[in-house]
């Protein structure tokens, strides 16, 4: 079902692409957990607190079941702001 939550999934997928330089694979799209970020070029110089927020954004944003994703864009933006304020 197409809804705001579909758009939030897309935002999380683009965020992942910006961090890694590669799109999500089909396996990553259907997986229960967030994609691995251990060798992520976009996070090499990032503190562990910010890294955890990034993982949370990807975890919630890339849920395969829409009801588990962010409720609204405002909710997602709050986590992005947490990265900026850390």
Long-range contacts (C-beta under 8 A, 24 or more apart in sequence): 1-66, 3-66, 4-72, 4-73, 5-66, 5-69, 5-70, 6-66, 7-73, 8-61, 8-69, 8-70, 8-72, 8-73, 8-76, 9-61, 9-62, 9-63, 9-66, 9-69, 11-61, 11-73, 11-76, 12-57, 12-58, 12-60, 12-61, 12-62, 12-76, 13-61, 13-62, 15-57, 15-58, 15-61, 16-58, 16-62, 18-42, 19-43, 19-54, 24-62, 28-62, 29-62, 29-64, 30-64, 32-64, 33-59, 34-58, 34-59, 34-62, 35-62, 47-86, 49-86, 50-83, 50-86, 53-79, 53-82, 53-83, 53-86, 54-83
